[in-house]
Amino acid sequence: MVQPFPDDFKPVLETDFQIFLFENHFKTVFPEIFCLFASVLLLIYGVLYARIHQANADTLRRKMKIFPPIMVNHVSLLVILAFLLTLILMFNNPIMHATIFYNTLVCDDLIFFCKILIICSALLSVCISLDYVRKQALNAFEYIILLLLATCSMLFLISSADMISMYLAIELQSLCFYVLAAFKRNSEFSTEAGLKYFVLGAFSSGVLLFGCSLIYGFTGITNFSELTKIFSCTGENQHFTGALIGMIFVAVGFLFKITAVPFHTWAPDVYEGSPTSVTAFFAITPKIAILGLFVRLFESSFYDLNTEAAFSLQLGTTQGVSTTFNKLLSMEFTSTLPWQKIFLFCSIASMIVGALGAMNQKKIKRLLAYSSIGHVGYFLIGLCCGTVEGIQALLINLIIYLVMTINIFAIILSPVRRDFVHSVQRIKYISDLSVLFKTNPILAITLAVNFFSMAGLPPLAGFWGKYYLLFSAFSCELYLVAIVGGLATVLSCVYYIRLVHISYFEKIQNRLIFERVPKINGWILAITFFFILFLFVSPGATRRSTSITRSLLQRIEIRDHITDRHA
Amino acid sequence: MIFLVVYIGAIAVLFLFVVMMLNIKLAEINEKKYRYLPIGGLLGILFLFEIFCIIDNDLIALIDSGVSIANSTQLVEANSSQLNSDLLTLDGGIAPIFYKNLLFTEWSELAENLTNIQSIGQCIYTYYSYFFICASFILLVAMIGAIVLTHHQSVYVQTQKELFQNTREFSKTIQKHKGRPVFT
């Protein structure tokens, strides 16, 4: 017997969407919104300008050649302006701590710090490549707009608080990168780099997505903070083996993107093939974004996922394998968390391969690719520690790495006049550096100091980065990784100092002349040089600057208090 | 059904076209067929092993296996039979009246029916609008990339001149030349 419901009793089912949905949220992400709008506006400007130019040329001289207008210069200046304005907006942002857009984005001090670093590195890498882009006739303004879009996506990546927003942001970033790597269409190297990057990047994105879906399948959650809560409740008998495998896949997907060692093979080819200005961007900026995300994912979300006791109990069948694996690596591995194992392995392998692989390289960009792989190994030490000290060391090292890499790429991007091969008007081979001291001694000094710093010789900046990292590794008893880090430093000294030796003492092998360094490169070189040289006066400055991670620190302390692990 | 057939047919033809377009030489495939088999097979077996580990551990009901499903159904049946007996033992007329006047509310009628697309739209345009915008930017980048990487900016472009075409007079399109014909 069905009786209809009385009409006046019917609840109102229309939803009123004029409510406070996202009322203040747009204010929080105002810098990012500005950045996106700037990119779209500049794109429209570029397209319209080219069209109007062409139409004018049509009407003026109908039979003449119509060249596309050279726009990359002023569009890149406008992009630099956009970056500066984004920085200003970022510093004057009224809301610093918020979880916004229905738990999809989050803002806090760590994220703010990483965003500032990302924008600075993008800005500097555009500044140092202005002259290169003009000389190489990369005559398409889309290049610089894609850079801007990639930077925006990294800002979103770092502030994502949800698996879906993280994946979308990283896809946006990777798509920009594929196009940027293949940007020099007429160069075979560049097309190869683009294709290689695309295939491997798509594969790693697939792995990442598979990991996310496994985690979602076994927990029903995509939000990072909720993942923290659900994993912190794992006791002796409860376990998330499915989520553990999902976490491994997520880690592998990101380690692909960051060129850590078992997944590094694409890096030298892509770095070599893509235009040097793009290489400079690749070498610095995405690492900051992904490492910042790592800190948030692995130091808070996956931190408590399956502690060792629960892990070895449940995977009874694989116990034999896992214990031998532990014994193989080190004794202290028995007390590490599951995610720490992955990163410890990748860190040790990256440092060793980075140091050994760079020894036999003839081209400077391949050498720098291996050098960056080695640096990624050092960054992962900071991540493995799982302590506030480690995170701080990681952030300090990121600043120092940013400065050193900007410096070295400013040198490499400086113009060169070559007598025989007119098509390669830049430094390509290591032997090209042999003329550096004779033609431009100041540049040679900068290069030498920078390479000494990268090798980690004591008074320079690079030493302090490694000092903090290894110190934090020792303080949380990761002796093996610290010792390997020290040995890898010694190994990497060999090839860094070989470069200095080539630039100072070797006979001139290639006939080329260093031209006048462009003004903006000169300024950036000078500033970074002084930073590298005089950081030892007050190495605590970088440490203090990273003390804005205190919100993260508090969070970790609270978490440690709750879970009562890891002193 | 007919839509499905047409759709599948179209997709199949599309695939055929793609396969036709690809310049794959059969000999090359045969040559490299077994090259990556050992390492690939090893990784695949490892992966399968992991998945079996999950199936053994995680994909079981959260209820302790001691309380089987049979037990629980028995429990429910016992409860319901007890309830029935309670109702029957109530004095004479009340139980039938209770059953007769019982009001049922069809909740499914009251619920708003939304199609999948509508419900996705209600999520994606309101709470998860950020995802939507992000996805749109991904598509924008894909478009820019495709244009940048494939568009040839050649110097001798024969562009369409709309103004010129539209202002052309009909009477002047075919002209009669006086005098002798001009061959150029």
Interface residues (C-beta under 8 A of the other chain):
Chain A: M1 V2 Q3 F5 K10 L13 F17 L21 F22 L36 V40 L43 Q54 D58 K65 I66 F67 P68 F101 Y102 T104 L105 A140 E142 Y143 I145 L146 L149 S153 F156 I164 S165 L168 A169 E171 L172 L175 C176 Y178 V179 A182 F183 R185 G194 F218 H239 F240 T241 G242 I245 Q314 L315 T317 T318
Chain B: E50 I51 C53 I54 N57 D58 L59 K100 L102 L103 F104 T105 E106 E109 L110 E112 T126 Y127 Y128 S129 Y130 F131 C134 A135 F137 I138 L140 V141 A142 I144 G145 I147 V148 L149 Q153 V155 Y156 V157 T159 K161
